[in-house]
Amino acid sequence: MKKSTTIFDFFKRKASNSLEANTSDATLPTTNVEENPDAPIEENLDIPIEENPDEPVEENLDVPFEENSQTKFQKVDMSSLQLKRDPGLRRQIYTYHVDQRDEIRRRYITLGPYQPRFKKIFKSEKGRSFQGSWYEDDCFKPWVEYSPKKDAAFCLLCFLFHKPTGHDGQNAFTVNGFKNWKKVRNGESCSFNLPYKACQDLMNQSQHIDRIVGNFTSEQIVNNRVRLKASIDVVRHLALQAIAFRGRDKSSTSTNRGNFLTTLDLMVSYNNNVVEIMAKAPKNAIYTSPQIQKEILHVISTRVKKAIREEIGDAKFCILVDEARDESMKEQMVVVLRYVDTAGFVRERFYGIVHVVDTASVTLKKEIYYLLSNQCLDIQNIRGQGYDGASNMRDLETGKGLNQMVTLQQPGDTRWGLHYKLVSNLIKLFSPTCEVLLKIMDEGNSSQKVEAESAYEVLISFEFVFILHFVNETMGITDKLCQALQNQSQDILNAMYLDDLLATVISFCKKRGIDVPDMNARYVARFGRSRHQQEDFKNEHYYKVDIFNAGIDSQLQELNHRFSEHAMELLTLSSALDPREAYESFRVSDICSLVDKFYPIDFTDDEKNDLKKELDLYKYDVVQHSGFKNLKNISELCQWMVRTRKSEIYPLICRVVKLVLTLPVSTATTERAFSAMNVIKTDLRNKMEDEFLLDAMMLFIERDIAATISTDSIIDDFKDLKRRRVPFS
């Protein structure tokens, strides 16, 4: 039986007429929306689909609206659903299952309108284009979106409650996009009352019919917030300490209900009022279940990520990417963002960990793009990229623990500093190591005695001691280089001499009774290899040419491979900004060359000319300043310029400084992220979901932000995440 057309058709005709009247001179067409978006949608209002429900629905496809259709779209897995932010690419709301549309709408509302910041502007044939300044206009800010893919404007509110009617004009701000830039008049004639009202009604759960009928008192609402606040405090505490949430048995009779429930009971036990409030909680709204714990964690994690996005602002940034396998042997990719905040401090923030099916460049690029675009971070603002391919060395283990004493650490290729510590500690523990080997030779079994004797014979040879000290010296230099890559004036050949090294080795051997060979004598290979020795040369030649020079050449080749001529030129020109060098000789030409060669798109031709004028004034005003003399590096210079407001006087120079500081120095932050991952996802928690792992790592790593988020804001976001059984406001 066909449903009679009543008030719904009246509003549909009214919306359509309003749209047609504004199409020729529109800035935002009205979208067809029911008066009460919270009321259940009748089945005969669903959209028809093809007979094969497994086929994917085309995104941004507007189909005729048939009221009599009884067909339903299949539900999607909300836990793994990734919403596309670009309005030109995303799937229309009405193509989702009717029972999931409101939750998806809430997710889009929480994310806010997609407003990417970009420097490159796509201009039409008539020279007009979308203006980024419209994001800040009060008329446009709440709803306007921009699609770089389609170069068109969209309306978030219209998209959320759009239904297809067959009228092409209905799709102007929802499917096709708006490109008629000459008709934009500050949003004065925008008519989106229906979608705006529908959005308000959706998020205002206190006015939903079940809440009105429930007639909740203010005391009940306060008690609901108290119960939720207790759960939030426990979740945040456990996440900041990387402690597991659940136990094996959460029943009331269990002796081990898990860390969450145990900590919650302990915390509320100190306040009798809270104990009473917890005891009176409705059985269907206690808000302590594992799913609630995950939702709370996700809300806090989202808040942290938003804080990082706000901290970045419109600044340029670089990405640091590394990949490794977690405890469940999943390939995980970590993304860290490096940027300079408004106070002039260099920040390296963990921004996400993504499970990737493979490490192909196409796969990594796709995931990185989605991660950045999800928070309106434009890839055009990337000014540096750092990747570490050393994660294939998965079988190497390293020493752990902050209170570890001086021990012989096992080397790990992902951390060059451990090699240097290994060699350095072996020199310090040389005599005790020899004593241990002698003891094994006396008291060990037959196989242990053979291995100990062989190791001891090698250990007390002059050749081994020479190589040990040689490697210690070279790694000492490269370790300093890794810690301060901006200091490229260090020359490894000038930093170490053979004579000094020989003197150190000979002194070391004499103190420990190790035979020192005559450098003028003929070199004889050790362990019987002299029978196959064909060349005749002295010991001095062997240690100088075959070991010392060969080792230096190998080290220089490795450094040249890691630091190309292009990178060396960038670092050399950047050093002109170093306050220590600038105080002695301020190189204006190098700074101008730096901008011309490496940052041409960040400065217009007029700004390049103005930069030269700023540099001339900067040379006498800033470089000669008393506070400038105490600065030790470019990072301190940036902070000092912001603090003294010199950045406002010399904005172009400050921009250059920030761009240089954005350059990636190392991937140590990504390595620390993987260390945090191993702390959180252990062998006992190897079935952890990817989203839960991301949220837990976000709080654990960026704890300085997570600890400052107010509980009230978390409650509000938790309330808006989905439809709740009890009110919180």
C-alpha positions in Angstrom: 0.0 0.0 0.0 1.4 3.4 -1.0 2.1 5.8 1.8 -0.1 8.9 1.6 1.8 12.1 0.9 1.4 14.5 3.7 3.7 17.0 5.4 6.9 15.4 4.2 6.0 16.1 0.6 5.1 19.6 1.5 8.6 20.3 2.8 10.2 18.5 -0.1 8.3 20.8 -2.6 9.1 23.8 -0.5 12.8 23.0 -0.4 12.9 22.3 -4.2 11.2 25.6 -5.0 13.6 27.4 -2.8 16.5 25.7 -4.5 15.3 26.5 -8.1 14.8 30.1 -7.1 18.4 30.4 -5.9 20.2 28.2 -8.6 21.1 31.1 -10.9 22.4 33.3 -8.1 23.2 30.7 -5.5 25.9 30.6 -2.9 24.4 27.6 -1.1 21.3 25.8 -2.3 18.8 24.4 0.1 18.9 20.6 0.6 15.9 18.3 1.0 15.8 17.3 4.7 13.1 16.1 7.1 12.0 18.5 9.8 12.9 15.9 12.5 16.2 14.1 11.5 16.0 12.0 14.7 12.7 10.4 13.8 13.1 6.9 12.3 13.3 6.9 8.5 10.6 4.8 6.9 11.7 1.8 4.9 10.0 3.0 1.7 12.2 6.1 1.7 15.4 4.1 1.2 17.4 4.2 -2.0 17.2 1.3 -4.5 20.4 -0.6 -5.2 21.5 -3.2 -7.7 20.6 -6.9 -7.1 24.3 -7.7 -6.3 24.8 -6.0 -2.9 28.5 -6.9 -2.9 29.4 -4.5 -5.6 30.8 -1.2 -4.3 28.6 1.8 -4.5 30.0 4.6 -6.7 31.0 7.6 -4.6 29.2 10.9 -5.3 26.6 9.2 -7.5 23.2 10.8 -7.2 20.4 8.4 -8.1 16.7 9.1 -8.5 14.8 8.9 -5.2 12.1 6.3 -5.1 9.8 6.3 -2.1 8.4 2.8 -2.6 11.8 1.0 -2.5 12.0 -1.8 0.1 15.7 -2.5 -0.6 18.3 -1.7 2.1 22.0 -1.1 1.8 24.2 -3.5 3.7 25.8 -2.4 6.9 29.4 -1.4 7.0 31.9 -2.2 9.7 32.0 1.0 11.7 35.2 0.1 13.6 37.2 -0.1 10.3 35.3 2.5 8.3 37.6 5.2 7.0 35.8 8.3 6.0 37.1 10.3 3.1 37.5 13.9 3.8 37.7 15.3 0.3 34.1 16.3 -0.5 34.7 15.5 -4.1 35.6 11.9 -3.4 33.5 10.8 -0.4 30.5 8.5 -0.5 27.0 10.1 -0.1 25.3 9.6 3.2 22.1 8.2 1.7 24.1 5.2 0.3 24.8 3.9 3.8 22.5 1.6 5.8 19.6 3.6 7.3 20.6 2.5 10.9 24.2 3.8 10.4 23.6 7.1 8.8 23.2 9.2 12.0 26.4 7.7 13.5 28.3 8.5 10.2 26.8 12.0 10.3 28.1 12.5 13.8 31.6 11.4 12.8 31.6 14.0 10.0 30.4 16.7 12.3 33.1 15.8 14.8 35.7 16.1 12.1 34.3 19.4 10.9 34.3 20.9 7.4 37.2 19.9 5.2 39.2 23.1 4.8 42.7 22.3 3.4 45.3 25.1 3.6 47.1 25.5 0.3 49.4 27.9 -1.4 48.8 26.8 -5.0 45.5 28.3 -6.3 43.7 26.7 -9.2 42.4 29.6 -11.3 39.7 29.4 -13.9 40.0 30.6 -17.4 38.6 34.0 -16.3 41.3 34.3 -13.5 38.9 33.6 -10.6 39.5 30.9 -8.0 38.5 29.6 -4.6 39.9 31.8 -1.8 41.4 30.3 1.4 40.4 33.4 3.3 36.8 32.2 3.0 37.6 29.7 5.7 37.9 32.5 8.2 34.7 34.3 7.2 32.0 33.9 9.8 29.4 33.3 7.1 31.4 30.5 5.4 33.5 28.9 8.2 30.9 26.6 9.8 30.0 24.8 6.5 32.2 25.6 3.5 34.5 22.9 2.2 36.9 22.7 -0.7 37.8 19.8 -2.9 41.3 20.0 -4.4 40.4 17.0 -6.6 37.4 18.8 -8.2 38.4 22.4 -7.5 34.9 23.1 -6.2 33.2 24.3 -3.0 30.8 22.1 -1.0 28.6 22.5 2.0 29.1 20.0 4.8 25.7 20.5 6.3 23.9 20.0 3.0 26.0 16.9 2.4 25.0 15.3 5.7 21.3 15.5 5.1 21.1 15.4 1.3 18.7 13.1 -0.4 18.5 12.6 -4.2 15.4 14.0 -5.9 16.4 13.9 -9.6 16.9 17.7 -9.8 20.4 18.5 -11.0 20.4 21.8 -9.2 20.0 19.9 -5.9 23.6 18.6 -6.3 25.4 22.0 -6.5 26.9 21.8 -3.0 26.6 18.1 -2.3 27.7 16.0 -5.4 29.0 18.2 -8.2 30.4 21.1 -6.3 30.1 24.9 -6.8 32.6 26.6 -9.1 30.9 29.8 -10.2 33.2 32.0 -8.1 31.9 35.3 -9.5 28.6 34.7 -7.7 30.1 34.4 -4.3 28.9 37.3 -2.2 30.2 36.6 1.3 27.4 34.1 1.9 24.8 36.7 2.4 22.1 34.8 0.4 23.0 31.3 1.7 19.9 29.4 2.6 20.7 26.2 4.6 18.2 26.5 7.4 16.9 23.0 7.0 20.2 21.2 7.1 21.5 23.5 9.8 18.4 22.8 11.9 18.7 19.1 11.2 22.4 19.1 12.3 21.5 20.9 15.6 18.7 18.5 16.3 21.0 15.5 15.6 23.6 16.6 18.1 21.2 18.0 20.7 20.4 14.6 22.3 18.7 16.2 25.3 15.8 17.2 23.0 15.4 13.8 21.4 12.0 12.2 22.1 13.3 9.4 24.3 15.0 12.0 26.6 11.8 14.1 26.8 9.8 11.0 27.7 12.5 9.8 30.1 12.2 13.2 32.0 15.7 13.0 33.5 16.4 15.4 36.4 19.4 17.6 36.7 20.7 15.4 39.6 20.6 12.3 37.3 22.6 14.2 34.7 25.2 15.2 37.2 25.5 11.6 38.4 25.9 10.4 34.9 28.8 12.8 34.4 30.4 11.7 37.6 30.3 8.0 36.6 31.7 8.8 33.2 34.4 11.0 34.7 35.6 8.2 36.9 35.9 5.9 33.8 37.7 8.7 31.9 40.3 9.3 34.7 41.1 5.5 34.9 41.4 5.2 31.1 43.7 8.2 30.9 45.8 6.9 33.8 46.3 3.4 32.4 47.0 4.8 28.9 49.6 7.2 30.1 51.4 4.3 31.8 50.9 1.8 29.0 49.1 -0.5 31.3 46.7 -3.2 30.0 43.0 -2.5 30.6 41.3 -5.9 30.8 41.8 -9.1 32.8 40.8 -12.6 32.1 37.5 -12.5 34.1 35.7 -9.3 34.8 32.8 -10.8 36.8 32.2 -9.4 40.3 33.3 -12.7 41.9 36.7 -12.7 40.1 39.9 -12.0 42.0 41.5 -10.5 38.9 39.0 -8.3 37.1 41.6 -6.4 35.2 43.5 -3.2 35.7 40.6 -0.9 34.6 37.9 -2.3 36.9 40.3 -2.8 39.8 41.7 0.8 39.6 38.1 2.1 39.2 37.0 0.4 42.3 40.0 1.7 44.2 39.6 5.2 43.1 35.8 5.5 43.9 36.3 3.8 47.3 37.8 7.0 48.7 34.5 8.9 48.2 31.3 7.4 49.7 29.1 9.7 47.5 30.8 8.4 44.3 30.4 4.8 45.6 26.7 5.4 46.0 26.4 7.0 42.6 28.2 4.1 40.9 25.9 1.6 42.7 22.8 3.4 41.4 23.9 3.4 37.8 21.4 1.9 35.3 22.4 -1.6 34.4 22.4 -0.7 30.7 24.4 2.5 31.2 27.3 1.7 33.6 29.9 2.9 31.0 32.6 0.5 32.1 32.5 -2.1 29.3 35.5 -2.8 27.1 33.8 -1.0 24.2 33.2 2.1 26.3 36.9 2.0 27.4 37.9 2.0 23.7 35.5 4.9 22.9 36.9 7.0 25.7 40.5 6.3 24.6 39.6 7.2 21.0 38.0 10.5 22.1 41.1 11.5 24.0 43.4 10.4 21.2 41.3 12.5 18.7 41.6 15.5 21.0 45.4 15.0 21.1 45.6 14.8 17.3 43.5 18.0 17.0 45.8 19.8 19.4 48.8 18.8 17.3 46.9 20.0 14.2 46.2 23.4 15.8 49.8 23.6 16.9 51.0 23.2 13.3 48.5 25.7 12.0 49.6 26.9 8.5 53.3 26.1 9.2 55.4 24.0 6.8 56.3 20.6 8.1 58.3 17.5 7.2 57.3 13.9 7.6 59.4 11.1 9.2 58.4 7.6 8.2 59.6 4.2 9.3 58.2 0.7 9.3 58.6 -2.3 11.4 56.7 -5.4 12.5 54.8 -5.5 15.8 54.3 -8.4 18.2 51.7 -10.0 16.0 54.0 -9.8 12.9 51.9 -7.1 11.3 53.8 -4.5 9.2 53.3 -1.1 10.9 54.2 2.3 9.5 54.9 5.2 11.9 54.4 8.8 10.8 56.0 11.6 12.8 55.6 15.3 11.9 58.4 17.8 12.4 57.6 21.5 12.5 58.2 24.8 14.2 55.4 26.0 16.5 54.3 29.6 17.0 56.7 30.0 19.9 59.7 29.1 17.7 60.2 25.6 19.2 61.0 22.7 17.0 58.4 19.9 17.6 58.5 16.3 16.5 55.1 14.8 17.1 53.9 11.3 16.7 50.9 11.5 14.3 49.9 8.0 13.6 50.7 4.3 13.1 49.1 2.5 10.2 49.0 -1.2 9.4 50.1 -1.7 5.8 49.7 -4.9 3.8 53.1 -4.3 2.1 55.9 -1.7 2.0 55.5 -0.8 -1.7 55.8 2.9 -2.3 52.3 3.1 -3.7 50.8 1.6 -0.5 52.8 3.9 1.8 52.0 7.0 -0.3 48.2 6.2 -0.1 48.2 5.7 3.7 50.3 8.8 4.3 48.0 10.9 2.1 44.9 9.6 3.9 46.5 10.3 7.3 47.4 13.9 6.5 44.3 14.8 4.6 42.1 13.5 7.4 43.2 16.5 9.4 43.3 18.9 6.5 47.1 18.8 6.2 48.1 19.7 2.7 50.9 17.7 1.2 52.0 20.9 -0.6 53.2 22.1 2.8 55.7 19.2 3.2 59.2 20.6 3.1 61.2 17.5 4.0 60.9 13.7 4.1 62.9 11.3 6.2 62.7 7.5 5.7 64.5 4.7 7.5 64.8 1.4 5.7 66.7 -0.3 8.5 63.6 -2.1 9.8 64.6 -5.3 7.9 67.0 -6.0 10.7 64.2 -7.4 12.9 66.1 -10.3 14.5 68.6 -8.1 16.4 67.9 -7.4 20.0 69.2 -4.5 22.1 69.8 -3.9 25.8 66.8 -2.4 27.6 66.3 -0.5 30.8 67.1 3.0 32.1 69.1 1.8 35.1 71.3 -0.5 33.1 75.0 -0.5 34.2 78.0 -0.6 31.9 77.6 -3.9 30.0 78.6 -5.3 26.7 75.5 -4.3 24.7 74.4 -6.3 21.7 74.5 -4.2 18.5 71.4 -3.2 16.6 71.6 -1.8 13.1 68.7 0.5 13.6 70.7 2.4 16.3 74.2 3.3 15.3 75.0 4.6 18.8 74.8 1.1 20.2 77.8 0.0 18.0 79.9 2.8 19.5 78.8 1.9 23.0 79.6 -1.7 22.4 83.2 -1.0 21.3 83.7 1.7 23.9 82.5 -0.6 26.7 84.7 -3.5 25.5 87.7 -1.3 25.9 86.6 -0.3 29.4 86.0 -4.0 30.3 88.9 -5.5 28.4 90.7 -7.0 31.5 87.5 -8.4 33.2 86.5 -9.9 29.8 89.9 -11.7 29.6 89.5 -13.0 33.1 86.1 -14.4 32.3 87.4 -16.2 29.2 90.3 -17.7 31.3 87.8 -18.9 33.9 85.7 -20.6 31.2 88.9 -22.2 29.8 89.5 -23.7 33.2 86.0 -24.6 34.4 83.8 -24.9 31.3 82.9 -28.0 29.3 84.9 -29.1 26.3 83.0 -27.0 23.7 83.0 -23.9 25.9 86.7 -24.3 26.4 87.5 -24.4 22.7 85.3 -21.3 22.0 86.8 -19.4 25.0 90.4 -20.3 24.0 89.8 -19.1 20.4 88.2 -15.9 21.5 91.0 -15.2 24.1 93.7 -15.7 21.5 92.1 -13.2 19.2 91.4 -10.8 22.0 95.0 -10.5 23.2 96.5 -9.9 19.7 97.9 -6.5 18.8 95.9 -6.5 15.6 92.6 -6.9 17.4 93.5 -4.2 19.9 94.5 -1.9 17.0 91.3 -2.4 15.1 89.3 -2.1 18.4 90.8 1.4 19.1 90.5 2.4 15.4 86.8 1.5 15.3 86.3 3.3 18.6 87.8 6.5 17.2 86.0 6.5 13.9 82.6 5.6 15.5 83.2 8.3 18.1 83.4 10.9 15.4 80.4 9.6 13.5 78.4 9.3 16.7 78.9 13.0 17.3 78.0 13.6 13.6 74.7 11.8 14.2 73.9 13.9 17.2 74.7 17.2 15.5 74.2 16.9 11.7 74.2 20.6 11.3 78.0 20.7 12.0 79.3 19.6 8.7 82.7 21.2 9.0 84.1 18.2 10.9 86.7 16.4 8.7 87.3 12.8 9.7 90.9 12.9 8.3 91.8 16.0 10.2 90.2 14.7 13.4 92.3 11.6 13.7 96.0 10.8 13.0 97.7 7.4 12.7 100.6 8.4 15.0 98.3 9.3 17.9 96.3 6.1 17.3 99.4 3.9 17.4 100.7 5.6 20.6 97.3 4.9 22.3 97.3 1.3 21.2 100.9 0.6 22.2 100.3 2.1 25.6 97.1 0.1 26.1 99.0 -3.2 25.1 102.0 -2.6 27.4 99.7 -2.0 30.4 98.1 -5.4 29.8 101.1 -7.4 28.7 100.2 -7.8 25.1 103.1 -8.2 22.6 103.7 -5.1 20.4 105.1 -6.0 17.0 108.1 -4.1 15.4 106.6 -1.8 12.8 109.7 -2.1 10.5 109.6 -5.9 10.6 108.0 -8.1 7.8 104.3 -8.6 8.3 103.3 -12.2 8.9 99.6 -13.2 8.8 98.3 -14.8 11.9 97.0 -18.3 12.5 99.1 -20.1 9.9 98.0 -18.0 7.0 101.6 -16.9 6.3 102.1 -19.9 4.1 99.6 -18.5 1.6 101.0 -14.9 1.9 102.5 -13.9 -1.4 103.2 -10.2 -0.9 106.2 -9.0 1.2 105.5 -5.8 3.2 106.2 -4.4 6.6 103.8 -4.2 9.7 103.7 -0.4 9.3 102.4 -0.8 5.8 99.7 -3.3 6.9 98.4 -1.2 9.7 98.5 2.1 7.8 97.3 1.1 4.4 95.3 -2.1 4.8 93.5 -1.2 8.0 93.7 2.6 8.7 93.4 4.0 5.2 91.0 1.3 4.0 88.8 1.9 7.1 88.8 5.7 6.5 87.9 5.2 2.8 85.1 2.9 3.7 83.7 5.4 6.3 84.0 8.3 3.8 82.2 6.4 1.1 79.4 5.7 3.5 79.1 9.4 4.5 79.2 10.4 0.9 76.4 8.0 0.1 74.3 9.3 3.0 75.1 13.0 2.3 74.8 13.8 -1.4 76.2 17.0 -2.9 72.7 18.4 -3.0 72.2 17.8 0.7 75.7 19.1 1.6 75.0 22.3 -0.3 71.8 22.8 1.6 73.5 22.3 4.9 76.4 24.6 4.0 74.1 27.4 2.9 71.9 26.9 6.0 74.9 27.3 8.2 74.9 31.0 7.3 72.0 31.4 9.7 73.9 29.8 12.6 74.3 32.7 15.1 77.9 31.5 16.0 79.0 31.9 12.3 76.8 34.9 11.7 78.4 36.8 14.6 81.8 36.4 13.0 80.8 36.7 9.3 77.2 37.2 8.2 76.9 35.7 4.7 73.9 37.5 3.1 74.6 36.0 -0.3 74.4 32.4 1.0 71.0 33.0 2.6 69.7 34.5 -0.7 71.1 31.5 -2.6 69.4 29.2 -0.1 66.1 30.7 -0.8 66.6 30.8 -4.6 67.8 27.2 -4.9 65.8 25.3 -2.2 62.7 27.4 -1.3 61.6 29.2 -4.6 57.9 28.4 -4.1 57.9 29.8 -0.6 58.9 33.3 -1.6 57.5 35.5 -4.4 59.9 37.6 -6.5 58.9 40.7 -4.5 59.6 38.9 -1.3 63.0 37.8 -2.5 63.9 41.5 -3.1 62.5 42.5 0.3 64.5 39.7 1.9 67.8 41.3 0.8 66.8 44.5 2.4 65.8 42.7 5.6 69.2 40.9 5.7 71.1 44.2 5.3 69.2 45.7 8.3 69.3 42.4 10.2 73.1 42.4 9.9 73.5 45.6 12.0 70.4 45.4 14.1 70.2 41.8 15.2 73.7 40.3 14.7 75.2 43.1 16.8 72.5 42.7 19.5 73.8 41.7 23.0 71.4 38.9 23.3 72.4 37.5 19.9 75.9 36.7 21.1 74.7 34.1 23.6 72.7 32.1 21.1 74.3 28.7 20.3 72.3 27.3 17.4 69.5 28.1 14.9 66.8 26.7 17.2 67.7 29.1 19.9 67.8 31.9 17.3 64.2 31.1 16.3 62.9 31.1 19.9 64.8 34.3 20.6 63.3 36.1 17.5 59.8 35.1 18.6 60.4 36.1 22.2 61.8 39.5 21.4 59.3 40.0 18.6 62.1 40.4 16.1 60.1 37.9 14.0 57.5 40.6 13.4 60.2 43.1 12.3 62.0 40.5 10.1 59.2 38.1 9.0 61.0 36.9 5.9 64.2 36.0 7.7 62.1 34.2 10.4 60.4 32.3 7.6 63.7 31.1 6.3 64.9 30.1 9.8 61.7 28.1 10.3 62.0 26.3 6.9 65.6 25.3 7.8 64.6 24.0 11.2 61.8 22.0 9.6 64.5 19.8 7.8 64.6 16.2 9.1 67.7 15.5 11.1 67.2 11.9 12.1 64.5 9.2 12.5 65.1 8.8 16.2 61.6 9.9 17.0 60.1 7.1 14.8 62.4 4.6 16.6 61.1 5.8 19.9 57.6 5.3 18.6 58.4 1.7 17.9 59.8 1.3 21.3 56.5 2.6 22.7 54.7 0.2 20.4 56.6 -2.7 21.9 55.8 -1.6 25.4 52.1 -1.4 24.6 51.6 -4.3 22.3 53.3 -7.2 24.1 53.2 -10.9 23.6 50.3 -11.0 26.1 48.4 -8.3 24.1 49.3 -9.4 20.6 45.6 -9.4 19.4 45.2 -5.7 20.0 43.2 -3.9 17.3 45.0 -1.4 15.1 42.8 1.5 16.1 43.2 0.7 19.8 47.0 0.5 19.3 47.0 3.9 17.6 44.9 5.5 20.4 47.0 4.0 23.1 50.3 5.1 21.5 49.0 8.6 20.9 48.4 9.1 24.6 51.5 7.3 25.8 53.9 9.2 23.4 52.2 12.6 23.5 51.4 12.5 27.2 52.2 16.2 27.7 49.1 17.1 25.5 46.9 14.2 26.7 47.4 15.2 30.4 46.1 18.7 29.8 42.8 17.9 28.1 39.9 18.8 30.3 37.6 16.0 31.4 34.5 18.1 30.6 35.6 18.4 26.9 36.1 14.6 26.8 32.6 14.0 28.2 31.1 16.4 25.6 32.9 14.6 22.7 32.0 11.2 24.1 28.3 12.3 24.2 28.4 13.4 20.6 30.2 10.3 19.3 27.0 8.3 19.1 23.5 8.1 20.5 23.7 7.5 24.3 21.2 5.9 26.6 21.5 8.5 29.3 21.9 12.2 29.1 25.2 14.0 30.0 23.9 17.6 29.6 
